Amino acid sequence: MPKVTYIAHDGTETVLEVAVGTSVMEAAVMSNVDGIMGECGGSINCATCHVYVANADSFTLPEVGAVEDEMLDATACDRLPESRLSCQLIMTEEMDGLRVRLPEAQY
Amino acid sequence: MPDRVTSQLDPFSPEFRADPYAAYEELRGLGKVVYLEKHDIWCVHHYDTCQQVLTDYETFSNAGGGGIKNYFKEKPWRKPSIILEVDPPEHTRTRTVLSRALSPRVLRQIRDRFEVDAARMVAEAGAKGEIEGVSELTRPYPLKVFPDSVGLADADRDNLLIYGTMVFGAFGPTVPWYEEYMETHKDVPEWIIARCQRDALAEGGIGQMIYAAADEGKITEEEAMMLVRTFLSAGVDTTVDSIGLCLRALAEHPDQYAKLREDPSLARNAFEEATRYDSSSQSIFRTTLTECEVAGQKIGANEKVMCFLGSASRDGAHFEDPDAFDITRKIKGQIGYGVGIHGCVGQMFARLEAECFFQAFAQQIESVEVTGPTELRMHPGLRGLTKLPLKLTPKAA
């Protein structure tokens, strides 16, 4: 199964195997990774699954959608060029090795 | 007669509403999809089927209305909401404007005010000791902080509750009290519309943020007014109810309250659990656009499907020990706000409002007891308390 590394704000790394088709948010929530809330369940409403993709250049990630783009402007921590809502990062085989940094706060 | 599981249960009857959880258990035992003959509607009441129906908006439409009436066949009582009672792609644009206005970035600026108001109101209630919890605490708090955030003037805010009864009362079958109520309060919808106008909303509030989206050309001026209206209809009763039911659950489970009192930072999680355990939005309707199948049951086009969120939240297939109230539970996949594109747009706001309230409560109150019978409000659409007699013992200074 492809792997994703979640890097907490304090630097702690958690590596999860994420099934293809599962979102990076969902996998984190199901495995109790602190720092990703996903309170709306993935409907791009709450902006509490904000992540910074640390190695975005190595992958072809899905484009930032219009709604995601709007919500990324409204996250608790500042938006950076590598900001994504992890509910919109749906796992593929090619995304094996993805590394995401978690912001200091989600709300 | 087609093959289907039927039931005579009436979700709008006083008996059902007095103890919905027993009725839900019966429904879940009957099957995944049940036809309620009293009202000629389908219902789903398990976690997985509620998820399926609520997320498949191409089959299960909101444009047919969130209540029992089928707007494809009957005229709605008011101009339909442009966010709740509409499907994509129209929905996406309006939804995004509201999501932005209620986003973490905005809420962070509001938090301090919520904390101050919550601390003050809990202190006042604590000083009284014996209170009627709804009228003296769990209703005044949302009625203060919510309209303040929107930018509404102070006067006549009780009209928001009257309007809420009109909106959520329309979710059920037409009954005489509702028609009388509409007649008695026929001026209130106009009052609401007047409060939703740009000039009536204070600077810096969420109302003005919605109008700012109109200035940016994302929505029209008329749409901005309609979104403020949606926000005012959906945000008051629901939080009054949910905070009241959460407080009752805490008072009835002293072991759980003790945990919260020892660690007030559990407040947000306690409310999350109450949203699952016993909360305001027990059910919501969808209307089928095409013939479809849910858990092997064929459902025709243009049929109403009632989704019991309150039952999905007690489904043992998804939640371990579902009837236990455990404020430390890690909830994965909350369904109490609905899910999918029509999941509650104000849920982050509700969580913040409640978090500040229960944090203040836990910081100040040593113990809380229910001292007499509690009463439920019986209008359809929402579940909430009208009476919650409480004895509060403040912590020693």
Interface residues (C-beta under 8 A of the other chain):
Chain A: V29 M30 N32 E39 C40 G41 S43 I44 N45 C46 A47 T48 A66 V67 E70 M71 D73 A74 T75 A76 Q106 Y107
Chain B: T92 R95 T96 S99 R100 S103 P104 R105 V106 L107 R108 K330 K332 G333 Q334 I335 Y337 V339 G340 I341 G343 V345 Q347 M348 R351 L352
